[in-house]
Amino acid sequence: MTDTKFTPGPWVARGTPGQGFAWQKGFAIDFNEDQEQVVDYVYEEADAHLIAAAPAMYAMLEKAAKAMWASAVNMDVEAAEIEELLAKARGES
């Protein structure tokens, strides 16, 4: 596996006040308690939670791919597909 270069998790979705309009709501994705952000504004809450879950999902997929390659059950195709997704997340494809 290739070393990752993205900001390590956990990431947290946090509601933010309106950006220019009082009625507008959005979400920031923070990577530490100082509210430093990976993403500064996302409109949809569901998208914010998906983005915030990315580091954990990446780690789980990486773990699953390793287990599949080591498995006695032939799961090479699935493991290769996971490897492709991980490479895409690293910006390699």
PyMOL Python script that loads the backbone (N, CA, C, O; Angstrom):
from pymol import cmd

cmd.read_pdbstr("""\
ATOM      1  N   MET A   1       0.833  -1.185   0.000  1.00  0.00           N
ATOM      2  CA  MET A   1       0.000   0.000   0.000  1.00  0.00           C
ATOM      3  C   MET A   1       0.880   1.252   0.000  1.00  0.00           C
ATOM      4  O   MET A   1       1.974   1.259   0.565  1.00  0.00           O
ATOM      5  N   THR A   2       0.394   2.284  -0.629  1.00  0.00           N
ATOM      6  CA  THR A   2       1.086   3.557  -0.696  1.00  0.00           C
ATOM      7  C   THR A   2       0.766   4.378   0.540  1.00  0.00           C
ATOM      8  O   THR A   2      -0.356   4.341   1.046  1.00  0.00           O
ATOM      9  N   ASP A   3       1.761   5.126   1.028  1.00  0.00           N
ATOM     10  CA  ASP A   3       1.504   6.009   2.163  1.00  0.00           C
ATOM     11  C   ASP A   3       0.534   7.103   1.753  1.00  0.00           C
ATOM     12  O   ASP A   3       0.598   7.627   0.641  1.00  0.00           O
ATOM     13  N   THR A   4      -0.353   7.434   2.657  1.00  0.00           N
ATOM     14  CA  THR A   4      -1.324   8.488   2.377  1.00  0.00           C
ATOM     15  C   THR A   4      -0.715   9.844   2.703  1.00  0.00           C
ATOM     16  O   THR A   4       0.180   9.959   3.541  1.00  0.00           O
ATOM     17  N   LYS A   5      -1.218  10.866   2.024  1.00  0.00           N
ATOM     18  CA  LYS A   5      -0.722  12.219   2.244  1.00  0.00           C
ATOM     19  C   LYS A   5      -1.826  13.151   2.714  1.00  0.00           C
ATOM     20  O   LYS A   5      -1.591  14.343   2.909  1.00  0.00           O
ATOM     21  N   PHE A   6      -3.025  12.619   2.897  1.00  0.00           N
ATOM     22  CA  PHE A   6      -4.121  13.488   3.311  1.00  0.00           C
ATOM     23  C   PHE A   6      -4.125  13.684   4.816  1.00  0.00           C
ATOM     24  O   PHE A   6      -3.453  12.966   5.556  1.00  0.00           O
ATOM     25  N   THR A   7      -4.887  14.660   5.249  1.00  0.00           N
ATOM     26  CA  THR A   7      -4.986  15.005   6.668  1.00  0.00           C
ATOM     27  C   THR A   7      -5.577  13.834   7.433  1.00  0.00           C
ATOM     28  O   THR A   7      -6.660  13.354   7.099  1.00  0.00           O
ATOM     29  N   PRO A   8      -4.870  13.370   8.462  1.00  0.00           N
ATOM     30  CA  PRO A   8      -5.390  12.222   9.214  1.00  0.00           C
ATOM     31  C   PRO A   8      -6.671  12.554   9.961  1.00  0.00           C
ATOM     32  O   PRO A   8      -6.910  13.700  10.339  1.00  0.00           O
ATOM     33  N   GLY A   9      -7.486  11.532  10.165  1.00  0.00           N
ATOM     34  CA  GLY A   9      -8.733  11.686  10.896  1.00  0.00           C
ATOM     35  C   GLY A   9      -8.488  11.605  12.381  1.00  0.00           C
ATOM     36  O   GLY A   9      -7.341  11.471  12.806  1.00  0.00           O
ATOM     37  N   PRO A  10      -9.518  11.681  13.173  1.00  0.00           N
ATOM     38  CA  PRO A  10     -10.909  11.782  12.733  1.00  0.00           C
ATOM     39  C   PRO A  10     -11.260  13.195  12.278  1.00  0.00           C
ATOM     40  O   PRO A  10     -10.682  14.182  12.733  1.00  0.00           O
ATOM     41  N   TRP A  11     -12.217  13.255  11.375  1.00  0.00           N
ATOM     42  CA  TRP A  11     -12.788  14.518  10.925  1.00  0.00           C
ATOM     43  C   TRP A  11     -14.183  14.617  11.504  1.00  0.00           C
ATOM     44  O   TRP A  11     -14.845  13.600  11.712  1.00  0.00           O
ATOM     45  N   VAL A  12     -14.637  15.832  11.767  1.00  0.00           N
ATOM     46  CA  VAL A  12     -15.938  16.046  12.392  1.00  0.00           C
ATOM     47  C   VAL A  12     -16.732  17.082  11.592  1.00  0.00           C
ATOM     48  O   VAL A  12     -16.210  18.143  11.250  1.00  0.00           O
ATOM     49  N   ALA A  13     -17.985  16.769  11.299  1.00  0.00           N
ATOM     50  CA  ALA A  13     -18.882  17.715  10.639  1.00  0.00           C
ATOM     51  C   ALA A  13     -19.477  18.638  11.701  1.00  0.00           C
ATOM     52  O   ALA A  13     -19.975  18.178  12.729  1.00  0.00           O
ATOM     53  N   ARG A  14     -19.419  19.949  11.439  1.00  0.00           N
ATOM     54  CA  ARG A  14     -19.912  20.934  12.393  1.00  0.00           C
ATOM     55  C   ARG A  14     -20.772  21.945  11.645  1.00  0.00           C
ATOM     56  O   ARG A  14     -20.363  22.482  10.616  1.00  0.00           O
ATOM     57  N   GLY A  15     -21.960  22.198  12.168  1.00  0.00           N
ATOM     58  CA  GLY A  15     -22.829  23.210  11.577  1.00  0.00           C
ATOM     59  C   GLY A  15     -22.201  24.581  11.691  1.00  0.00           C
ATOM     60  O   GLY A  15     -21.575  24.901  12.701  1.00  0.00           O
ATOM     61  N   THR A  16     -22.366  25.404  10.645  1.00  0.00           N
ATOM     62  CA  THR A  16     -21.830  26.766  10.654  1.00  0.00           C
ATOM     63  C   THR A  16     -22.963  27.749  10.404  1.00  0.00           C
ATOM     64  O   THR A  16     -23.952  27.403   9.757  1.00  0.00           O
ATOM     65  N   PRO A  17     -22.830  28.973  10.908  1.00  0.00           N
ATOM     66  CA  PRO A  17     -23.875  29.973  10.656  1.00  0.00           C
ATOM     67  C   PRO A  17     -23.888  30.385   9.188  1.00  0.00           C
ATOM     68  O   PRO A  17     -22.993  30.032   8.420  1.00  0.00           O
ATOM     69  N   GLY A  18     -24.900  31.124   8.822  1.00  0.00           N
ATOM     70  CA  GLY A  18     -25.065  31.563   7.441  1.00  0.00           C
ATOM     71  C   GLY A  18     -23.831  32.237   6.873  1.00  0.00           C
ATOM     72  O   GLY A  18     -23.137  32.979   7.568  1.00  0.00           O
ATOM     73  N   GLN A  19     -23.570  31.978   5.626  1.00  0.00           N
ATOM     74  CA  GLN A  19     -22.447  32.582   4.918  1.00  0.00           C
ATOM     75  C   GLN A  19     -22.994  33.699   4.029  1.00  0.00           C
ATOM     76  O   GLN A  19     -23.173  33.502   2.827  1.00  0.00           O
ATOM     77  N   GLY A  20     -23.259  34.863   4.608  1.00  0.00           N
ATOM     78  CA  GLY A  20     -23.786  35.974   3.834  1.00  0.00           C
ATOM     79  C   GLY A  20     -25.277  36.199   4.035  1.00  0.00           C
ATOM     80  O   GLY A  20     -25.763  37.323   3.905  1.00  0.00           O
ATOM     81  N   PHE A  21     -26.006  35.129   4.354  1.00  0.00           N
ATOM     82  CA  PHE A  21     -27.445  35.227   4.591  1.00  0.00           C
ATOM     83  C   PHE A  21     -27.766  34.534   5.910  1.00  0.00           C
ATOM     84  O   PHE A  21     -27.297  33.424   6.161  1.00  0.00           O
ATOM     85  N   ALA A  22     -28.555  35.177   6.740  1.00  0.00           N
ATOM     86  CA  ALA A  22     -28.872  34.611   8.055  1.00  0.00           C
ATOM     87  C   ALA A  22     -29.581  33.267   7.953  1.00  0.00           C
ATOM     88  O   ALA A  22     -29.405  32.415   8.824  1.00  0.00           O
ATOM     89  N   TRP A  23     -30.374  33.060   6.912  1.00  0.00           N
ATOM     90  CA  TRP A  23     -31.159  31.826   6.769  1.00  0.00           C
ATOM     91  C   TRP A  23     -30.340  30.674   6.196  1.00  0.00           C
ATOM     92  O   TRP A  23     -30.760  29.518   6.259  1.00  0.00           O
ATOM     93  N   GLN A  24     -29.193  30.981   5.647  1.00  0.00           N
ATOM     94  CA  GLN A  24     -28.388  29.945   4.993  1.00  0.00           C
ATOM     95  C   GLN A  24     -27.610  29.147   6.041  1.00  0.00           C
ATOM     96  O   GLN A  24     -26.989  29.716   6.938  1.00  0.00           O
ATOM     97  N   LYS A  25     -27.657  27.823   5.908  1.00  0.00           N
ATOM     98  CA  LYS A  25     -26.882  26.997   6.828  1.00  0.00           C
ATOM     99  C   LYS A  25     -25.924  26.138   6.024  1.00  0.00           C
ATOM    100  O   LYS A  25     -26.148  25.849   4.849  1.00  0.00           O
ATOM    101  N   GLY A  26     -24.872  25.749   6.677  1.00  0.00           N
ATOM    102  CA  GLY A  26     -23.892  24.893   6.035  1.00  0.00           C
ATOM    103  C   GLY A  26     -23.103  24.144   7.091  1.00  0.00           C
ATOM    104  O   GLY A  26     -23.416  24.205   8.280  1.00  0.00           O
ATOM    105  N   PHE A  27     -22.081  23.439   6.646  1.00  0.00           N
ATOM    106  CA  PHE A  27     -21.315  22.589   7.544  1.00  0.00           C
ATOM    107  C   PHE A  27     -19.836  22.684   7.191  1.00  0.00           C
ATOM    108  O   PHE A  27     -19.464  22.723   6.018  1.00  0.00           O
ATOM    109  N   ALA A  28     -19.006  22.721   8.219  1.00  0.00           N
ATOM    110  CA  ALA A  28     -17.562  22.691   8.056  1.00  0.00           C
ATOM    111  C   ALA A  28     -17.083  21.307   8.472  1.00  0.00           C
ATOM    112  O   ALA A  28     -17.716  20.651   9.299  1.00  0.00           O
ATOM    113  N   ILE A  29     -15.970  20.864   7.903  1.00  0.00           N
ATOM    114  CA  ILE A  29     -15.365  19.587   8.291  1.00  0.00           C
ATOM    115  C   ILE A  29     -14.054  19.915   9.009  1.00  0.00           C
ATOM    116  O   ILE A  29     -13.081  20.338   8.384  1.00  0.00           O
ATOM    117  N   ASP A  30     -14.045  19.716  10.315  1.00  0.00           N
ATOM    118  CA  ASP A  30     -12.879  20.031  11.145  1.00  0.00           C
ATOM    119  C   ASP A  30     -12.015  18.796  11.350  1.00  0.00           C
ATOM    120  O   ASP A  30     -12.509  17.668  11.361  1.00  0.00           O
ATOM    121  N   PHE A  31     -10.706  19.032  11.515  1.00  0.00           N
ATOM    122  CA  PHE A  31      -9.817  17.903  11.793  1.00  0.00           C
ATOM    123  C   PHE A  31      -9.136  17.999  13.151  1.00  0.00           C
ATOM    124  O   PHE A  31      -8.305  17.157  13.490  1.00  0.00           O
ATOM    125  N   ASN A  32      -9.482  19.019  13.930  1.00  0.00           N
ATOM    126  CA  ASN A  32      -8.978  19.070  15.303  1.00  0.00           C
ATOM    127  C   ASN A  32      -9.911  19.926  16.154  1.00  0.00           C
ATOM    128  O   ASN A  32     -10.866  20.514  15.645  1.00  0.00           O
ATOM    129  N   GLU A  33      -9.625  19.989  17.454  1.00  0.00           N
ATOM    130  CA  GLU A  33     -10.497  20.715  18.378  1.00  0.00           C
ATOM    131  C   GLU A  33     -10.418  22.226  18.203  1.00  0.00           C
ATOM    132  O   GLU A  33     -11.288  22.946  18.693  1.00  0.00           O
ATOM    133  N   ASP A  34      -9.392  22.719  17.514  1.00  0.00           N
ATOM    134  CA  ASP A  34      -9.264  24.153  17.239  1.00  0.00           C
ATOM    135  C   ASP A  34     -10.115  24.573  16.044  1.00  0.00           C
ATOM    136  O   ASP A  34     -10.065  25.727  15.616  1.00  0.00           O
ATOM    137  N   GLN A  35     -10.878  23.656  15.517  1.00  0.00           N
ATOM    138  CA  GLN A  35     -11.765  23.862  14.373  1.00  0.00           C
ATOM    139  C   GLN A  35     -11.005  24.254  13.105  1.00  0.00           C
ATOM    140  O   GLN A  35     -11.512  24.999  12.266  1.00  0.00           O
ATOM    141  N   GLU A  36      -9.773  23.734  12.982  1.00  0.00           N
ATOM    142  CA  GLU A  36      -9.087  23.864  11.702  1.00  0.00           C
ATOM    143  C   GLU A  36      -9.811  22.948  10.732  1.00  0.00           C
ATOM    144  O   GLU A  36     -10.228  21.850  11.099  1.00  0.00           O
ATOM    145  N   GLN A  37      -9.960  23.398   9.499  1.00  0.00           N
ATOM    146  CA  GLN A  37     -10.865  22.719   8.587  1.00  0.00           C
ATOM    147  C   GLN A  37     -10.180  22.049   7.414  1.00  0.00           C
ATOM    148  O   GLN A  37      -9.221  22.564   6.837  1.00  0.00           O
ATOM    149  N   VAL A  38     -10.711  20.873   7.080  1.00  0.00           N
ATOM    150  CA  VAL A  38     -10.364  20.173   5.854  1.00  0.00           C
ATOM    151  C   VAL A  38     -11.213  20.760   4.727  1.00  0.00           C
ATOM    152  O   VAL A  38     -10.728  20.987   3.619  1.00  0.00           O
ATOM    153  N   VAL A  39     -12.475  20.997   5.031  1.00  0.00           N
ATOM    154  CA  VAL A  39     -13.435  21.604   4.100  1.00  0.00           C
ATOM    155  C   VAL A  39     -14.102  22.740   4.857  1.00  0.00           C
ATOM    156  O   VAL A  39     -14.569  22.544   5.978  1.00  0.00           O
ATOM    157  N   ASP A  40     -14.152  23.930   4.258  1.00  0.00           N
ATOM    158  CA  ASP A  40     -14.704  25.047   5.012  1.00  0.00           C
ATOM    159  C   ASP A  40     -16.207  25.227   4.851  1.00  0.00           C
ATOM    160  O   ASP A  40     -16.834  25.856   5.703  1.00  0.00           O
ATOM    161  N   TYR A  41     -16.807  24.693   3.785  1.00  0.00           N
ATOM    162  CA  TYR A  41     -18.253  24.872   3.662  1.00  0.00           C
ATOM    163  C   TYR A  41     -18.868  23.824   2.746  1.00  0.00           C
ATOM    164  O   TYR A  41     -18.462  23.663   1.596  1.00  0.00           O
ATOM    165  N   VAL A  42     -19.850  23.120   3.278  1.00  0.00           N
ATOM    166  CA  VAL A  42     -20.641  22.136   2.534  1.00  0.00           C
ATOM    167  C   VAL A  42     -22.098  22.487   2.794  1.00  0.00           C
ATOM    168  O   VAL A  42     -22.473  22.744   3.938  1.00  0.00           O
ATOM    169  N   TYR A  43     -22.915  22.502   1.770  1.00  0.00           N
ATOM    170  CA  TYR A  43     -24.316  22.899   1.931  1.00  0.00           C
ATOM    171  C   TYR A  43     -25.186  21.822   2.560  1.00  0.00           C
ATOM    172  O   TYR A  43     -26.046  22.124   3.388  1.00  0.00           O
ATOM    173  N   GLU A  44     -24.974  20.580   2.179  1.00  0.00           N
ATOM    174  CA  GLU A  44     -25.859  19.496   2.626  1.00  0.00           C
ATOM    175  C   GLU A  44     -25.254  18.744   3.809  1.00  0.00           C
ATOM    176  O   GLU A  44     -24.086  18.356   3.777  1.00  0.00           O
ATOM    177  N   GLU A  45     -26.052  18.543   4.845  1.00  0.00           N
ATOM    178  CA  GLU A  45     -25.581  17.847   6.037  1.00  0.00           C
ATOM    179  C   GLU A  45     -25.143  16.421   5.717  1.00  0.00           C
ATOM    180  O   GLU A  45     -24.131  15.955   6.240  1.00  0.00           O
ATOM    181  N   ALA A  46     -25.894  15.725   4.865  1.00  0.00           N
ATOM    182  CA  ALA A  46     -25.534  14.347   4.513  1.00  0.00           C
ATOM    183  C   ALA A  46     -24.161  14.305   3.840  1.00  0.00           C
ATOM    184  O   ALA A  46     -23.369  13.400   4.103  1.00  0.00           O
ATOM    185  N   ASP A  47     -23.877  15.283   2.972  1.00  0.00           N
ATOM    186  CA  ASP A  47     -22.561  15.345   2.326  1.00  0.00           C
ATOM    187  C   ASP A  47     -21.464  15.605   3.353  1.00  0.00           C
ATOM    188  O   ASP A  47     -20.381  15.024   3.272  1.00  0.00           O
ATOM    189  N   ALA A  48     -21.745  16.477   4.317  1.00  0.00           N
ATOM    190  CA  ALA A  48     -20.765  16.793   5.361  1.00  0.00           C
ATOM    191  C   ALA A  48     -20.410  15.550   6.167  1.00  0.00           C
ATOM    192  O   ALA A  48     -19.239  15.313   6.463  1.00  0.00           O
ATOM    193  N   HIS A  49     -21.415  14.758   6.521  1.00  0.00           N
ATOM    194  CA  HIS A  49     -21.148  13.542   7.304  1.00  0.00           C
ATOM    195  C   HIS A  49     -20.392  12.510   6.476  1.00  0.00           C
ATOM    196  O   HIS A  49     -19.528  11.809   7.005  1.00  0.00           O
ATOM    197  N   LEU A  50     -20.702  12.407   5.195  1.00  0.00           N
ATOM    198  CA  LEU A  50     -19.976  11.483   4.318  1.00  0.00           C
ATOM    199  C   LEU A  50     -18.507  11.886   4.214  1.00  0.00           C
ATOM    200  O   LEU A  50     -17.619  11.039   4.317  1.00  0.00           O
ATOM    201  N   ILE A  51     -18.255  13.163   4.014  1.00  0.00           N
ATOM    202  CA  ILE A  51     -16.873  13.644   3.927  1.00  0.00           C
ATOM    203  C   ILE A  51     -16.148  13.405   5.246  1.00  0.00           C
ATOM    204  O   ILE A  51     -15.000  12.960   5.253  1.00  0.00           O
ATOM    205  N   ALA A  52     -16.810  13.697   6.360  1.00  0.00           N
ATOM    206  CA  ALA A  52     -16.189  13.508   7.674  1.00  0.00           C
ATOM    207  C   ALA A  52     -15.844  12.048   7.941  1.00  0.00           C
ATOM    208  O   ALA A  52     -14.893  11.761   8.667  1.00  0.00           O
ATOM    209  N   ALA A  53     -16.600  11.131   7.368  1.00  0.00           N
ATOM    210  CA  ALA A  53     -16.355   9.697   7.569  1.00  0.00           C
ATOM    211  C   ALA A  53     -15.233   9.156   6.669  1.00  0.00           C
ATOM    212  O   ALA A  53     -14.804   8.014   6.839  1.00  0.00           O
ATOM    213  N   ALA A  54     -14.765   9.954   5.731  1.00  0.00           N
ATOM    214  CA  ALA A  54     -13.784   9.481   4.744  1.00  0.00           C
ATOM    215  C   ALA A  54     -12.533   8.840   5.346  1.00  0.00           C
ATOM    216  O   ALA A  54     -12.151   7.761   4.891  1.00  0.00           O
ATOM    217  N   PRO A  55     -11.876   9.435   6.334  1.00  0.00           N
ATOM    218  CA  PRO A  55     -10.675   8.782   6.875  1.00  0.00           C
ATOM    219  C   PRO A  55     -10.957   7.398   7.469  1.00  0.00           C
ATOM    220  O   PRO A  55     -10.174   6.467   7.282  1.00  0.00           O
ATOM    221  N   ALA A  56     -12.068   7.269   8.180  1.00  0.00           N
ATOM    222  CA  ALA A  56     -12.422   5.970   8.774  1.00  0.00           C
ATOM    223  C   ALA A  56     -12.779   4.955   7.695  1.00  0.00           C
ATOM    224  O   ALA A  56     -12.416   3.784   7.798  1.00  0.00           O
ATOM    225  N   MET A  57     -13.491   5.401   6.660  1.00  0.00           N
ATOM    226  CA  MET A  57     -13.838   4.491   5.566  1.00  0.00           C
ATOM    227  C   MET A  57     -12.579   4.043   4.826  1.00  0.00           C
ATOM    228  O   MET A  57     -12.450   2.872   4.467  1.00  0.00           O
ATOM    229  N   TYR A  58     -11.657   4.971   4.601  1.00  0.00           N
ATOM    230  CA  TYR A  58     -10.402   4.628   3.938  1.00  0.00           C
ATOM    231  C   TYR A  58      -9.657   3.562   4.745  1.00  0.00           C
ATOM    232  O   TYR A  58      -9.199   2.563   4.190  1.00  0.00           O
ATOM    233  N   ALA A  59      -9.540   3.780   6.050  1.00  0.00           N
ATOM    234  CA  ALA A  59      -8.826   2.822   6.912  1.00  0.00           C
ATOM    235  C   ALA A  59      -9.489   1.448   6.890  1.00  0.00           C
ATOM    236  O   ALA A  59      -8.798   0.430   6.853  1.00  0.00           O
ATOM    237  N   MET A  60     -10.820   1.408   6.912  1.00  0.00           N
ATOM    238  CA  MET A  60     -11.522   0.129   6.906  1.00  0.00           C
ATOM    239  C   MET A  60     -11.358  -0.575   5.564  1.00  0.00           C
ATOM    240  O   MET A  60     -11.169  -1.791   5.530  1.00  0.00           O
ATOM    241  N   LEU A  61     -11.424   0.157   4.468  1.00  0.00           N
ATOM    242  CA  LEU A  61     -11.220  -0.454   3.150  1.00  0.00           C
ATOM    243  C   LEU A  61      -9.800  -0.993   3.014  1.00  0.00           C
ATOM    244  O   LEU A  61      -9.590  -2.070   2.456  1.00  0.00           O
ATOM    245  N   GLU A  62      -8.840  -0.251   3.520  1.00  0.00           N
ATOM    246  CA  GLU A  62      -7.451  -0.707   3.482  1.00  0.00           C
ATOM    247  C   GLU A  62      -7.293  -2.012   4.265  1.00  0.00           C
ATOM    248  O   GLU A  62      -6.625  -2.939   3.808  1.00  0.00           O
ATOM    249  N   LYS A  63      -7.902  -2.077   5.428  1.00  0.00           N
ATOM    250  CA  LYS A  63      -7.873  -3.277   6.271  1.00  0.00           C
ATOM    251  C   LYS A  63      -8.574  -4.449   5.568  1.00  0.00           C
ATOM    252  O   LYS A  63      -8.079  -5.576   5.588  1.00  0.00           O
ATOM    253  N   ALA A  64      -9.723  -4.175   4.951  1.00  0.00           N
ATOM    254  CA  ALA A  64     -10.469  -5.227   4.250  1.00  0.00           C
ATOM    255  C   ALA A  64      -9.672  -5.770   3.061  1.00  0.00           C
ATOM    256  O   ALA A  64      -9.654  -6.979   2.829  1.00  0.00           O
ATOM    257  N   ALA A  65      -9.017  -4.890   2.313  1.00  0.00           N
ATOM    258  CA  ALA A  65      -8.226  -5.338   1.161  1.00  0.00           C
ATOM    259  C   ALA A  65      -7.087  -6.242   1.608  1.00  0.00           C
ATOM    260  O   ALA A  65      -6.827  -7.270   0.982  1.00  0.00           O
ATOM    261  N   LYS A  66      -6.412  -5.869   2.676  1.00  0.00           N
ATOM    262  CA  LYS A  66      -5.319  -6.701   3.202  1.00  0.00           C
ATOM    263  C   LYS A  66      -5.845  -8.074   3.616  1.00  0.00           C
ATOM    264  O   LYS A  66      -5.210  -9.089   3.333  1.00  0.00           O
ATOM    265  N   ALA A  67      -6.994  -8.113   4.281  1.00  0.00           N
ATOM    266  CA  ALA A  67      -7.584  -9.383   4.709  1.00  0.00           C
ATOM    267  C   ALA A  67      -7.984 -10.226   3.507  1.00  0.00           C
ATOM    268  O   ALA A  67      -7.820 -11.446   3.521  1.00  0.00           O
ATOM    269  N   MET A  68      -8.511  -9.581   2.462  1.00  0.00           N
ATOM    270  CA  MET A  68      -8.918 -10.319   1.266  1.00  0.00           C
ATOM    271  C   MET A  68      -7.717 -10.937   0.556  1.00  0.00           C
ATOM    272  O   MET A  68      -7.777 -12.085   0.117  1.00  0.00           O
ATOM    273  N   TRP A  69      -6.622 -10.176   0.442  1.00  0.00           N
ATOM    274  CA  TRP A  69      -5.430 -10.718  -0.211  1.00  0.00           C
ATOM    275  C   TRP A  69      -4.883 -11.912   0.570  1.00  0.00           C
ATOM    276  O   TRP A  69      -4.352 -12.851  -0.024  1.00  0.00           O
ATOM    277  N   ALA A  70      -5.009 -11.880   1.895  1.00  0.00           N
ATOM    278  CA  ALA A  70      -4.479 -12.946   2.738  1.00  0.00           C
ATOM    279  C   ALA A  70      -5.439 -14.120   2.902  1.00  0.00           C
ATOM    280  O   ALA A  70      -5.051 -15.167   3.420  1.00  0.00           O
ATOM    281  N   SER A  71      -6.665 -13.960   2.474  1.00  0.00           N
ATOM    282  CA  SER A  71      -7.701 -14.961   2.673  1.00  0.00           C
ATOM    283  C   SER A  71      -7.486 -16.189   1.790  1.00  0.00           C
ATOM    284  O   SER A  71      -6.975 -16.093   0.675  1.00  0.00           O
ATOM    285  N   ALA A  72      -7.890 -17.341   2.318  1.00  0.00           N
ATOM    286  CA  ALA A  72      -7.851 -18.573   1.525  1.00  0.00           C
ATOM    287  C   ALA A  72      -8.956 -18.571   0.475  1.00  0.00           C
ATOM    288  O   ALA A  72      -8.850 -19.255  -0.542  1.00  0.00           O
ATOM    289  N   VAL A  73     -10.015 -17.804   0.721  1.00  0.00           N
ATOM    290  CA  VAL A  73     -11.110 -17.681  -0.227  1.00  0.00           C
ATOM    291  C   VAL A  73     -10.663 -16.702  -1.311  1.00  0.00           C
ATOM    292  O   VAL A  73     -10.107 -15.647  -1.007  1.00  0.00           O
ATOM    293  N   ASN A  74     -10.904 -17.048  -2.559  1.00  0.00           N
ATOM    294  CA  ASN A  74     -10.451 -16.218  -3.662  1.00  0.00           C
ATOM    295  C   ASN A  74     -11.311 -14.953  -3.762  1.00  0.00           C
ATOM    296  O   ASN A  74     -12.438 -14.991  -4.255  1.00  0.00           O
ATOM    297  N   MET A  75     -10.772 -13.862  -3.298  1.00  0.00           N
ATOM    298  CA  MET A  75     -11.455 -12.573  -3.367  1.00  0.00           C
ATOM    299  C   MET A  75     -10.555 -11.551  -4.046  1.00  0.00           C
ATOM    300  O   MET A  75     -10.627 -10.357  -3.753  1.00  0.00           O
ATOM    301  N   ASP A  76      -9.706 -12.025  -4.956  1.00  0.00           N
ATOM    302  CA  ASP A  76      -8.749 -11.147  -5.611  1.00  0.00           C
ATOM    303  C   ASP A  76      -9.419 -10.022  -6.390  1.00  0.00           C
ATOM    304  O   ASP A  76      -8.921  -8.897  -6.405  1.00  0.00           O
ATOM    305  N   VAL A  77     -10.546 -10.317  -7.039  1.00  0.00           N
ATOM    306  CA  VAL A  77     -11.231  -9.290  -7.826  1.00  0.00           C
ATOM    307  C   VAL A  77     -11.732  -8.187  -6.904  1.00  0.00           C
ATOM    308  O   VAL A  77     -11.540  -7.005  -7.192  1.00  0.00           O
ATOM    309  N   GLU A  78     -12.372  -8.559  -5.797  1.00  0.00           N
ATOM    310  CA  GLU A  78     -12.893  -7.567  -4.861  1.00  0.00           C
ATOM    311  C   GLU A  78     -11.753  -6.775  -4.229  1.00  0.00           C
ATOM    312  O   GLU A  78     -11.849  -5.556  -4.083  1.00  0.00           O
ATOM    313  N   ALA A  79     -10.686  -7.454  -3.858  1.00  0.00           N
ATOM    314  CA  ALA A  79      -9.533  -6.769  -3.272  1.00  0.00           C
ATOM    315  C   ALA A  79      -8.925  -5.790  -4.270  1.00  0.00           C
ATOM    316  O   ALA A  79      -8.536  -4.684  -3.894  1.00  0.00           O
ATOM    317  N   ALA A  80      -8.842  -6.183  -5.526  1.00  0.00           N
ATOM    318  CA  ALA A  80      -8.304  -5.294  -6.555  1.00  0.00           C
ATOM    319  C   ALA A  80      -9.201  -4.068  -6.741  1.00  0.00           C
ATOM    320  O   ALA A  80      -8.702  -2.959  -6.933  1.00  0.00           O
ATOM    321  N   GLU A  81     -10.520  -4.264  -6.684  1.00  0.00           N
ATOM    322  CA  GLU A  81     -11.443  -3.135  -6.801  1.00  0.00           C
ATOM    323  C   GLU A  81     -11.277  -2.166  -5.633  1.00  0.00           C
ATOM    324  O   GLU A  81     -11.323  -0.949  -5.814  1.00  0.00           O
ATOM    325  N   ILE A  82     -11.087  -2.712  -4.444  1.00  0.00           N
ATOM    326  CA  ILE A  82     -10.854  -1.863  -3.276  1.00  0.00           C
ATOM    327  C   ILE A  82      -9.544  -1.111  -3.442  1.00  0.00           C
ATOM    328  O   ILE A  82      -9.469   0.081  -3.143  1.00  0.00           O
ATOM    329  N   GLU A  83      -8.507  -1.800  -3.918  1.00  0.00           N
ATOM    330  CA  GLU A  83      -7.221  -1.145  -4.150  1.00  0.00           C
ATOM    331  C   GLU A  83      -7.373   0.012  -5.135  1.00  0.00           C
ATOM    332  O   GLU A  83      -6.746   1.057  -4.963  1.00  0.00           O
ATOM    333  N   GLU A  84      -8.196  -0.165  -6.156  1.00  0.00           N
ATOM    334  CA  GLU A  84      -8.438   0.904  -7.126  1.00  0.00           C
ATOM    335  C   GLU A  84      -9.114   2.107  -6.458  1.00  0.00           C
ATOM    336  O   GLU A  84      -8.756   3.252  -6.734  1.00  0.00           O
ATOM    337  N   LEU A  85     -10.089   1.847  -5.582  1.00  0.00           N
ATOM    338  CA  LEU A  85     -10.757   2.931  -4.861  1.00  0.00           C
ATOM    339  C   LEU A  85      -9.782   3.665  -3.937  1.00  0.00           C
ATOM    340  O   LEU A  85      -9.812   4.893  -3.845  1.00  0.00           O
ATOM    341  N   LEU A  86      -8.929   2.918  -3.262  1.00  0.00           N
ATOM    342  CA  LEU A  86      -7.949   3.533  -2.379  1.00  0.00           C
ATOM    343  C   LEU A  86      -6.982   4.394  -3.184  1.00  0.00           C
ATOM    344  O   LEU A  86      -6.634   5.496  -2.760  1.00  0.00           O
ATOM    345  N   ALA A  87      -6.547   3.899  -4.342  1.00  0.00           N
ATOM    346  CA  ALA A  87      -5.655   4.683  -5.206  1.00  0.00           C
ATOM    347  C   ALA A  87      -6.345   5.966  -5.673  1.00  0.00           C
ATOM    348  O   ALA A  87      -5.718   7.023  -5.743  1.00  0.00           O
ATOM    349  N   LYS A  88      -7.622   5.869  -5.987  1.00  0.00           N
ATOM    350  CA  LYS A  88      -8.379   7.055  -6.394  1.00  0.00           C
ATOM    351  C   LYS A  88      -8.428   8.066  -5.257  1.00  0.00           C
ATOM    352  O   LYS A  88      -8.277   9.266  -5.484  1.00  0.00           O
ATOM    353  N   ALA A  89      -8.636   7.589  -4.043  1.00  0.00           N
ATOM    354  CA  ALA A  89      -8.665   8.476  -2.873  1.00  0.00           C
ATOM    355  C   ALA A  89      -7.314   9.147  -2.631  1.00  0.00           C
ATOM    356  O   ALA A  89      -7.251  10.260  -2.108  1.00  0.00           O
ATOM    357  N   ARG A  90      -6.241   8.467  -3.014  1.00  0.00           N
ATOM    358  CA  ARG A  90      -4.897   9.049  -2.891  1.00  0.00           C
ATOM    359  C   ARG A  90      -4.532   9.944  -4.072  1.00  0.00           C
ATOM    360  O   ARG A  90      -3.462  10.551  -4.087  1.00  0.00           O
ATOM    361  N   GLY A  91      -5.424  10.025  -5.063  1.00  0.00           N
ATOM    362  CA  GLY A  91      -5.158  10.846  -6.237  1.00  0.00           C
ATOM    363  C   GLY A  91      -4.239  10.187  -7.243  1.00  0.00           C
ATOM    364  O   GLY A  91      -3.595  10.870  -8.040  1.00  0.00           O
ATOM    365  N   GLU A  92      -4.173   8.865  -7.213  1.00  0.00           N
ATOM    366  CA  GLU A  92      -3.270   8.119  -8.084  1.00  0.00           C
ATOM    367  C   GLU A  92      -3.950   7.544  -9.320  1.00  0.00           C
ATOM    368  O   GLU A  92      -3.287   6.904 -10.136  1.00  0.00           O
ATOM    369  N   SER A  93      -5.238   7.752  -9.478  1.00  0.00           N
ATOM    370  CA  SER A  93      -5.913   7.238 -10.675  1.00  0.00           C
ATOM    371  C   SER A  93      -7.037   8.143 -11.102  1.00  0.00           C
ATOM    372  O   SER A  93      -7.713   7.863 -12.092  1.00  0.00           O
TER     373      SER A  93
END
""", "prot")
cmd.dss("prot")
cmd.show_as("cartoon", "prot")
cmd.util.cbc("prot")
cmd.orient("prot")
